[in-house]
Amino acid sequence: RSSAASDVYKRQVSTQSTGLLEFAGNKHCQRAFNMSYYDEIEIEDFTFDASNDTYYYPCPCGDRFQITKQELISGEEIARCPSCSLILHVIYNPEDFVEEEDSVPASIPISVA
């Protein structure tokens, strides 16, 4: 290939790769992209580990699917197994995972003598 043709090819491949990465990074597009889940499990069936704010569910490979509380707060619905390629669709009520605001009083009363 000539240098000019090679540059055009590289730009096309780069543009296609970037588009695919953007597509793959969008969780709504992932569902449309025919993502197949191993199963759909309700969050109540997971075990919660308060020491690291993570929910776990047994994976058939012997490890555990995991999803953090912060991921649920941000709207994530996929629990992943770190040892294999299986993923779960987590069923939960997003309203149960609303980020808690610090409960600081708007004003602090001061005693005047």
Contacts in CASP RR format, 6 or more apart in sequence:
PFRMAT RR
TARGET T0000
AUTHOR 0000-0000-0000
METHOD contacts of the structure
MODEL  1
RSSAASDVYKRQVSTQSTGLLEFAGNKHCQRAFNMSYYDEIEIEDFTFDA
SNDTYYYPCPCGDRFQITKQELISGEEIARCPSCSLILHVIYNPEDFVEE
EDSVPASIPISVA
1 9 0 8 1.000
23 29 0 8 1.000
23 33 0 8 1.000
24 30 0 8 1.000
24 33 0 8 1.000
27 76 0 8 1.000
27 77 0 8 1.000
27 78 0 8 1.000
35 87 0 8 1.000
37 78 0 8 1.000
37 87 0 8 1.000
37 88 0 8 1.000
37 89 0 8 1.000
38 59 0 8 1.000
38 60 0 8 1.000
38 86 0 8 1.000
38 87 0 8 1.000
38 88 0 8 1.000
39 88 0 8 1.000
39 89 0 8 1.000
40 88 0 8 1.000
40 89 0 8 1.000
40 90 0 8 1.000
40 91 0 8 1.000
41 57 0 8 1.000
41 65 0 8 1.000
41 79 0 8 1.000
41 88 0 8 1.000
41 89 0 8 1.000
41 90 0 8 1.000
41 91 0 8 1.000
42 90 0 8 1.000
42 91 0 8 1.000
42 92 0 8 1.000
43 55 0 8 1.000
43 72 0 8 1.000
43 90 0 8 1.000
43 91 0 8 1.000
43 92 0 8 1.000
43 96 0 8 1.000
45 57 0 8 1.000
46 55 0 8 1.000
46 56 0 8 1.000
46 57 0 8 1.000
46 67 0 8 1.000
46 79 0 8 1.000
46 90 0 8 1.000
47 55 0 8 1.000
47 56 0 8 1.000
47 57 0 8 1.000
48 54 0 8 1.000
48 55 0 8 1.000
48 56 0 8 1.000
49 55 0 8 1.000
49 56 0 8 1.000
52 68 0 8 1.000
53 68 0 8 1.000
53 69 0 8 1.000
53 70 0 8 1.000
54 66 0 8 1.000
54 67 0 8 1.000
54 68 0 8 1.000
54 69 0 8 1.000
55 66 0 8 1.000
55 67 0 8 1.000
55 68 0 8 1.000
55 69 0 8 1.000
55 72 0 8 1.000
55 79 0 8 1.000
55 90 0 8 1.000
56 64 0 8 1.000
56 65 0 8 1.000
56 66 0 8 1.000
57 64 0 8 1.000
57 65 0 8 1.000
57 66 0 8 1.000
57 79 0 8 1.000
57 88 0 8 1.000
58 64 0 8 1.000
58 65 0 8 1.000
59 65 0 8 1.000
59 81 0 8 1.000
59 83 0 8 1.000
59 84 0 8 1.000
59 86 0 8 1.000
60 86 0 8 1.000
61 81 0 8 1.000
61 83 0 8 1.000
61 84 0 8 1.000
61 86 0 8 1.000
62 83 0 8 1.000
63 81 0 8 1.000
63 82 0 8 1.000
63 83 0 8 1.000
63 84 0 8 1.000
64 81 0 8 1.000
65 79 0 8 1.000
65 80 0 8 1.000
65 81 0 8 1.000
65 86 0 8 1.000
65 87 0 8 1.000
65 88 0 8 1.000
66 79 0 8 1.000
66 80 0 8 1.000
66 81 0 8 1.000
66 82 0 8 1.000
67 76 0 8 1.000
67 78 0 8 1.000
67 79 0 8 1.000
67 80 0 8 1.000
67 90 0 8 1.000
69 97 0 8 1.000
72 90 0 8 1.000
72 92 0 8 1.000
72 94 0 8 1.000
72 97 0 8 1.000
73 97 0 8 1.000
73 98 0 8 1.000
73 99 0 8 1.000
75 94 0 8 1.000
75 97 0 8 1.000
76 90 0 8 1.000
77 89 0 8 1.000
77 90 0 8 1.000
77 92 0 8 1.000
78 87 0 8 1.000
78 88 0 8 1.000
78 89 0 8 1.000
78 90 0 8 1.000
79 87 0 8 1.000
79 88 0 8 1.000
79 90 0 8 1.000
80 86 0 8 1.000
80 87 0 8 1.000
80 88 0 8 1.000
81 87 0 8 1.000
END
